[in-house]
Amino acid sequence: MNDSPALPVRVRIRVASDPCAVRDGLRQLLAMTPLCDLSQDLRGSTEIVLAEVLNNIVEHAYAEAGGHIDVTLDYDHPILSFEVADTGLAMPSERLPPGELAPLDADSALPEGGFGWFLIRSLTRGLVYHRKSDRNTVTFWMEAS
C-alpha cells in the first residue's frame, strides 16, 4: 500500500440536460479516480449530492428548453471540490432554496419532493450559488477522509 499523498486531480464532464444523460454522466463520474477510490459511505453521499444537484438542473433550470451541464471536480486530498454549471433558468430570487424539512405528520403520507436541498446542505460544505450573465454555478466541497 502506498501511503504517499495523492496528487491533485481535475475531472470535467459535460452532460445533456436529460435524465438518462444525467444517470450516465453520474455513473461515468463515479467510475473515475478519485471517486471510485472513496469509501462506500462517502461515495454514496457524493452520489446523492451530485444526483440531486444534476436532477434539479434538469427539472427546473432546463424545464423549458434543453441544454448541457458542466461538472468539474477538483480533488486535493482530502478535499473534493465541485463546480456544477448550466445556462438554464436562474434559481428563484437568484438564491439557493433554504433546504429546510417541512414538518412531517405521522398520520400523513410523506410529501413528494422537498428533501433534495436538505440532503445537499447536510452532506456538503461551502455551498454557494451564483448567476453571472446567463450562467448558473453551484459550488461545494466534501471532505474525503
Secondary structure, DSSP 4 states (H G I P E B T S, - for coil): ---SPPPPEEEEEEEESSHHHHHHHHHHHHHSTTGGGS-HHHHHHHHHHHHHHHHHIIIIITSSS--EEEEEEEEETTEEEEEEEE-SPPPGGGS----PPPPPPTTSPPPSS--HHHHHHHH-EEEEEEEETTEEEEEEEEE--
